[in-house]
Amino acid sequence: MSTDPQDIPEPDRVPGAPHPRMTNRVIGQDHAIADFVEAAKGGRLHHAWLLTGPRGVGKATLAWAIARWLISGEKSGDLSVAEDDPAARRIRALSEPGLQLIRRPWDDKAGRLRAEITVDEIRKLLSFFHLSSSEGGWRIAIIDAADEMNTAAANALLKVLEEPPANGLILMIAHQPARLLPTIRSRCRLLRLNPLTPELMTDVLAGLDVKEDAEALAALSDGSVGEALRLSGQDGLARYQQIVDLFTTLPRLDRLAAAKLSDQAAGRANADGDPFDLTTTLLDRFLSRTARTGLMGAPLPQAANGEGALLTRLSPDDLAARDWADAQARLSARARAGRAVNLDPAALVMDMLTELAHLPPAQSARPAKS
């Protein structure tokens, strides 16, 4: 039984936020915009661009802005295009014949999105570029995200990059470019986007009418508007406060609180997000912030009540920071592997929490005296 297209989630959209093609303004990435516009106006427009940077900083928004700008006639110097421009309207409706979107497809049999971009999706790209452009204009492909391609898809894309089509442009979004084939990376021009500053993040979130604490969201999302919106839509600040409160109980981990957090991670994924992914992401963020506190010798801007004092206690120096950083790398890999083989989410999270409670810095840390 096939699924109604309107019910299929878009894998390249942050839950609770509009799709990047609906956003007309790229915020905080003026340097990347300038680099692309200079190349385009100077007649040096490479046929393939790799847009990199942390997840949620605007890579997809920039790719869609580039597509609108080129297809509409590239008149402005900042990629801006009027909302009522015919090309802009077609792109928002996904009806522009000169644009092909490649993303993870829906699996009707399994009733969910596939975990990877398959070779069949890249074959659509091959057909798209071989069609003659009806008006002799641009043919643009957006791949979101290129690091989600499986091996067969990556090899098929490599053939396209080796024989670039006339008037063709490929915009590849990559959250983890190291996962791409070196031969793909070497055939692309790099366009790196940076995290937004805390001040700009706070202004952006206020403009988006986010109700939660904008400063805390900015701190926890590391300069990523997309990540801040995802956390806001999934009550991420409250869940992170749970994690901070739990680790405040070290060196004697509160087992009941740990079990509650683990059980929450086993909730069913829905259109608003995946509880397991949210929990492991926030644990990863907590470990990263703990390690960075020890390396910097001072706490980061707080993302939860009591976080500053806790991170200083758990990671007082660079030696402790190294232990926390090692734990982050080890447990992040375990979470990915466990998810891949469908291990019980609650048991996996509980196992991670138990291991963290026995880290040397955690064992030696003592609650601050009141």
Buried (B, 14 or more C-beta within 10 A) or exposed (E): EEEEEEEBBBBBBBBBBEBBBEBBEBBBBEEBBEBBBEBBEEEEBBBBBBBBBBBBBBBBBBBBBBBBBBBBEBEEEEBBBBEEBEBBEBBBEEEBBBBBBBBBBBEEEEEEBBEBBBBEBBEBBEEBBEEEBEEEBBBBBBBBBBBBBBEBBBBBBBEBBEEBBEBBBBBBBBBEBEEBBEEBBEBBBEBBBBBBEBEBBBBBBEEBEBEBBBBBBBBBBBBBBBBBBBBBBBBBBEBBBBBBBBBBBBBEBBEEBBBEBBBBBBBEEEEEBBBBBBBBBBBBBBBBBBBBBBBEEEBBEBBBEBBBBBBBBBBBEEEBBBBBBEBBEEBBEBBEEBBEEEBBBBEBBBBBBEBBBEBEBBEEBEEEEE
